[in-house]
Amino acid sequence: MKRGKLLVLPAMGWLGLFFALPLLIVVVVSFASRTAYGQVVFQWNLANYLRFLEPLYLKIFVFTLGTAFVTTLWTFAMGYPVAYTIAMILPKKWQQAGIILVMIPFWINFLIRSYSWVIILRAQGLVNTFLLHFGFIEKPLGLLYNNTAVLLGMVYGLLPFMVLPIYVSLEQMDKRLLEAASDLGASPFTAFWKITLPLTLPGVAAGSILVFISSLGMFVVPDIMGGAKSSLMGNVIQNQFLAARDWPFGSALSIILALLSLVMIILYYKALEAQKGGKHHEEKLA
């Protein structure tokens, strides 16, 4: 037992040094002030958190929540069929290849992948060149530097985070339940709606949290594909640290997003425990 605890010490030390300590520094700075030249002055106050309540930042925050929610819906709508196809339809020998295809985007830097969409969607890009060449349009379409382009880039970048948890849930599901449903006369759609979907909800919830939290802090895609027309909280935080040199306010915004993410994770685990408790109660009644 003591040896097991000693083995955990290096990992705990690593987390403390590179996760807990930086987070603590951000918390401390979020209560500080800044001078006219951007220097951090440790005069404790809540001004940075109260500044978040200004209409401008609340509007950006609400827009960020909406974008994250829509991104999560689209990744679910696209990711569930992909995960279902890999886990339930493909033969066993091809499932590993399907997972590798899902993972391939992770092998390429996210920044490079975002710029590749610029090449595809810009006025002289692949899509507009193709449509102009075959006479479908008379002038290039404005496919880039708008909210739709930002949504497209975020869905593309975060889709694997939805596919993989759902795939794991489908892979761990007891397939005999589907056979029993078929023997009892249930149609494939009924079996999916009554058995497959409820049993994979933990995977859906885990994927949704991963996508939603990642969307909240996203700044690369809006910066590259949205231009000046699209700004999320991640861009505001980036600007506070790099352009405005207002580290206390940027730290306060970071802590607010971190707390929101923490609340979502807690709610997820609460729902998971409630679901397990309900199943345990049903098994006792049975």
HELIX and SHEET records of a PDB file:
HELIX    1   1 LYS A    2  LEU A   15  1                                  14    
HELIX    2   2 GLY A   16  ALA A   20  3                                   5    
HELIX    3   3 LEU A   21  SER A   30  1                                  10    
HELIX    4   4 ALA A   47  ARG A   51  1                                   5    
HELIX    5   5 PRO A   55  TYR A   84  1                                  30    
HELIX    6   6 THR A   85  ILE A   89  3                                   5    
HELIX    7   7 LYS A   92  MET A  103  1                                  12    
HELIX    8   8 ILE A  104  TRP A  107  5                                   4    
HELIX    9   9 PHE A  110  LEU A  121  1                                  12    
HELIX   10  10 LEU A  126  HIS A  133  1                                   8    
HELIX   11  11 ASN A  147  GLN A  172  1                                  26    
HELIX   12  12 ARG A  176  ASP A  183  1                                   8    
HELIX   13  13 PRO A  188  ALA A  191  1                                   4    
HELIX   14  14 PHE A  192  THR A  196  3                                   5    
HELIX   15  15 LEU A  197  LEU A  199  1                                   3    
HELIX   16  16 LEU A  201  LEU A  216  1                                  16    
HELIX   17  17 VAL A  220  VAL A  221  1                                   2    
HELIX   18  18 PRO A  222  GLY A  226  3                                   5    
HELIX   19  19 GLY A  227  LYS A  229  5                                   3    
HELIX   20  20 MET A  233  LEU A  242  1                                  10    
HELIX   21  21 TRP A  247  LEU A  285  1                                  39    
SHEET    1   A 2 SER A  33  ARG A  34  0                                        
SHEET    2   A 2 VAL A  40  VAL A  41 -1                                        
END                                                                             
